[in-house]
Amino acid sequence: MLPSARELCPKTVELVESMPSINAAMFTLLAPNSTLVRHRDSFAGSLRYHLGLMTPNSDECRISVDGQIYSWRDGEDLLFDETYIHVAENKTEIPRVILFCDVERPLSNSVVRGINRFVNRHWVKATASKNQEGDKVGLFNRFFGLIYKVRLMGKALKAYNRRLHYLVKYVLFGGALFLIFGLPILRHLTAGG
C-alpha cells in the first residue's frame, strides 16, 4: 500500500488489508461529461469490484459490461469480469467517485490459484503509481512513462512531417528486430556454427 494512502485513508487501508482476496484498491473519479473508451483488461486473474461512494445517482452515469448496463449509485456495488468489453460514461454535471478493487478470481485448481496469487502480488507492485511525493512508482509504470515520452515525441514528429515520422518509425522497428533476431543469427554464423 502506498504511504500516502496509509496517511490519507487509514480506515480504508485497514479494511482493504483485512481482505486478502483484494489484490489492489483505489478511489477513481469519472469527471462530468466524460467517457472511458471501450476496452477489456487482458489479465484474467482478477474480477473488478466497484462501490459507489459519491455518484450522480443517475442512469446517465453508467458502465456497460458485455452489453449489460449498470448505473452507479451511492452505497451500491458491482462485481464484473474485466476481460469482457466494457465502457463507462458520465453524462451528468456531477463527478462520480467509486472504490475500485481488483478481487482475486475464484479458482478451484490449487496450482493455478498459487500461480495467480504469485502474479498478482508481483504485478501489483510493478504497476504501482505515485499519488504524492514519497510514493514509489512500480517498475512497469516507470518503463511505460519512458515509452509514453517517446510516443509524445513520435506524435510531434508526425504532426511536423508525416513521411519522416514513418521513416523513423520503420527504421527503429527494423533495428529492434535486427537486434532481437538478426544479431544472434549473425553471431552464430560468424562464430562458425
Secondary structure as UniProt FT lines:
FT   HELIX           3..8
FT   HELIX           10..17
FT   TURN            20..21
FT   STRAND          22..30
FT   TURN            32..33
FT   STRAND          34..39
FT   TURN            44..45
FT   STRAND          46..54
FT   TURN            59..60
FT   STRAND          61..65
FT   TURN            66..67
FT   STRAND          68..71
FT   TURN            74..75
FT   STRAND          77..80
FT   TURN            82..83
FT   STRAND          86..90
FT   STRAND          96..104
FT   HELIX           110..126
FT   TURN            133..134
FT   HELIX           139..160
FT   HELIX           162..177
FT   HELIX           178..182
FT   HELIX           183..190
FT   TURN            191..192
//
